[in-house]
Amino acid sequence: MASDYQLPEVNYSGVIELTVKDLKEMNPRPQSFWNLDELPDDCKALYIPDENDTGGLSVSLCTNPPDGLENYVKKEYIYWLNGKFRMNKCINQLLEYLHSNINEGGGIELWSLWFGDEMDNIVHHKWSLSQTNNLRFELLEDTDCCLRIIK
């Protein structure tokens, strides 16, 4: 996702990053593939409180973009956009996020790219946020494209 202005980061993925010390102090202690007592307390771990609550929207600042991204994306702020976009929950979270964060007269670009040896032909679409529906987000999983959504 790309924007000319800074956007808030959100995490509705259902996955929480904790330290091993945090996990050891939980009551009841979560099950783990590893013996937590043998791991350093400051070791980072991913914790999923409820597997049924995973797959939600996650937006995080891209601090290490892939090589060649600048050939496609010209916006100043680049974000990783993750989630299961075939799930209504994630699509609804994305729509709510876009409604809350697109500035009047501004736009956000949603990119789906596969990096290869040469530049790909990108399908460009431009939609008004009020006309965007769930089916259009499936393009993000199916093709190299840029969806420019304006308010």
C-alpha positions as CSV (number, residue, x, y, z in Angstrom):
1,M,0.0,0.0,0.0
2,A,1.3,3.4,-0.8
3,S,0.4,7.0,0.1
4,D,1.7,10.5,-0.1
5,Y,1.0,10.9,3.6
6,Q,1.7,8.9,6.7
7,L,-0.9,6.3,7.6
8,P,-1.5,4.5,10.9
9,E,-0.3,1.0,11.4
10,V,-2.8,-1.6,12.6
11,N,-2.7,-5.3,13.4
12,Y,-5.9,-7.3,13.4
13,S,-4.1,-10.4,12.3
14,G,-4.8,-12.3,15.6
15,V,-1.0,-12.9,16.0
16,I,0.8,-11.1,18.9
17,E,4.6,-10.8,19.2
18,L,5.7,-11.4,22.8
19,T,8.9,-12.4,24.6
20,V,9.4,-15.9,26.0
21,K,9.3,-14.3,29.4
22,D,5.8,-13.0,28.7
23,L,4.7,-16.5,27.6
24,K,6.2,-18.1,30.8
25,E,4.3,-15.7,33.0
26,M,0.9,-16.5,31.4
27,N,-1.5,-18.5,33.4
28,P,-2.3,-21.0,32.0
29,R,1.0,-21.2,30.1
30,P,0.3,-21.6,26.4
31,Q,1.3,-24.8,24.6
32,S,4.5,-24.6,22.6
33,F,6.5,-26.8,20.2
34,W,9.6,-25.7,22.2
35,N,10.3,-26.1,25.9
36,L,10.0,-22.4,27.0
37,D,12.2,-23.0,30.0
38,E,15.1,-23.8,27.7
39,L,14.7,-20.5,25.7
40,P,16.2,-17.1,26.7
41,D,13.6,-14.8,28.3
42,D,14.3,-12.0,25.7
43,C,13.7,-14.3,22.7
44,K,10.8,-13.1,20.5
45,A,7.8,-15.4,19.9
46,L,4.6,-15.2,18.0
47,Y,1.5,-16.1,20.0
48,I,-2.0,-16.8,18.6
49,P,-4.6,-16.6,21.4
50,D,-7.4,-17.9,19.2
51,E,-6.8,-19.6,15.8
52,N,-10.4,-18.7,14.7
53,D,-9.5,-15.0,15.0
54,T,-6.6,-15.0,12.5
55,G,-6.4,-13.6,9.0
56,G,-7.5,-10.1,9.8
57,L,-6.0,-6.9,8.3
58,S,-2.4,-5.9,9.1
59,V,-0.9,-2.6,7.9
60,S,2.8,-2.0,8.8
61,L,5.4,0.5,7.6
62,C,7.7,-1.0,5.0
63,T,11.2,-0.2,6.2
64,N,13.0,-2.6,3.9
65,P,11.3,-2.5,0.5
66,P,12.1,-5.1,-2.2
67,D,14.7,-4.1,-4.8
68,G,13.1,-2.6,-7.8
69,L,10.0,-1.3,-6.0
70,E,10.9,2.3,-6.9
71,N,10.3,1.3,-10.6
72,Y,6.6,0.9,-9.7
73,V,5.6,2.9,-6.6
74,K,6.3,6.6,-6.6
75,K,4.5,7.5,-3.3
76,E,6.6,8.6,-0.3
77,Y,5.1,6.2,2.2
78,I,5.1,2.4,1.6
79,Y,3.3,-0.1,3.8
80,W,2.9,-3.9,3.9
81,L,-0.7,-4.8,3.6
82,N,-1.5,-8.3,4.8
83,G,-4.6,-10.4,5.5
84,K,-6.8,-13.0,4.0
85,F,-8.6,-10.9,1.5
86,R,-11.0,-13.6,0.5
87,M,-12.5,-13.4,4.0
88,N,-15.3,-10.9,4.5
89,K,-13.8,-9.9,7.9
90,C,-10.5,-8.8,6.4
91,I,-12.2,-7.0,3.5
92,N,-14.5,-5.1,5.9
93,Q,-11.5,-4.2,8.0
94,L,-9.7,-2.9,4.9
95,L,-12.8,-0.9,3.8
96,E,-13.1,0.7,7.3
97,Y,-9.4,1.5,7.3
98,L,-9.6,3.1,3.9
99,H,-12.7,5.2,4.8
100,S,-11.0,6.4,8.0
101,N,-7.6,7.2,6.4
102,I,-8.0,8.5,2.9
103,N,-7.8,12.2,2.9
104,E,-10.4,14.2,1.1
105,G,-9.3,14.6,-2.5
106,G,-6.4,12.2,-1.9
107,G,-5.9,8.6,-2.7
108,I,-4.2,5.4,-1.6
109,E,-2.6,2.9,-4.0
110,L,-3.0,-0.8,-3.3
111,W,-0.3,-2.8,-5.2
112,S,0.1,-6.4,-6.0
113,L,3.5,-7.2,-7.5
114,W,5.6,-10.2,-8.4
115,F,9.2,-9.2,-8.8
116,G,11.1,-11.0,-11.7
117,D,14.0,-10.2,-14.0
118,E,12.2,-7.5,-15.9
119,M,9.4,-4.9,-15.2
120,D,6.0,-6.4,-15.4
121,N,3.0,-4.8,-17.2
122,I,0.8,-3.6,-14.4
123,V,-3.0,-3.4,-14.6
124,H,-4.1,0.0,-13.3
125,H,-7.5,0.7,-11.9
126,K,-8.9,3.8,-10.4
127,W,-12.0,3.8,-8.2
128,S,-13.9,6.1,-5.9
129,L,-14.0,4.7,-2.4
130,S,-17.8,5.0,-2.4
131,Q,-17.9,2.7,-5.5
132,T,-15.5,0.1,-4.2
133,N,-16.9,-3.3,-3.4
134,N,-15.5,-6.5,-2.0
135,L,-15.0,-8.3,-5.3
136,R,-12.5,-5.7,-6.6
137,F,-10.1,-6.6,-3.8
138,E,-9.7,-10.1,-5.2
139,L,-7.6,-8.5,-7.9
140,L,-4.9,-8.1,-5.3
141,E,-4.4,-11.8,-5.1
142,D,-5.0,-12.7,-8.8
143,T,-2.8,-10.3,-10.8
144,D,0.0,-7.7,-10.9
145,C,-2.0,-4.6,-10.4
146,C,-2.4,-1.2,-8.8
147,L,-5.7,-0.2,-7.4
148,R,-5.9,3.6,-6.8
149,I,-8.7,4.4,-4.5
150,I,-9.8,8.0,-4.1
151,K,-12.2,9.7,-1.7
